[in-house]
Amino acid sequence: MVQKIKWTLRSLNDLNNIYEFIAKDSRRYAQIQVENIQNDVSNLARFPLMGRNVPEFPHLPYREILVGNYRVLYRFKEDQGQVIVMSVVHGRRLLKEP
């Protein structure tokens, strides 16, 4: 079953910030990185459970996929047929309880 993917405002801002940060050195690489993230997220439409549970928050309904140096955090709402991308963070960043 194909799921709908929704990006939160925060996750879109995260993508923009990633682009802006990388673009200081290379606009081309910044574009490639953002496209890689978007392409991997699009796979969640068909395989919403492919991500793992977020290790820091095993008690919460968040999952994540790893794309290069970035962690894409999302929720899968099976009853709504929806994947909600919550945030995109650098892999070294410490996560805080949402």
Secondary structure, DSSP 8 states (H G I E B T S, - for coil): ---EEEE-HHHHHHHHHHHHHHHTT-HHHHHHHHHHHHHHHHGGGT-TT-SEE-TT-TTSSEEEEEETTEEEEEEEEGGGTEEEEEEEEETTS-----
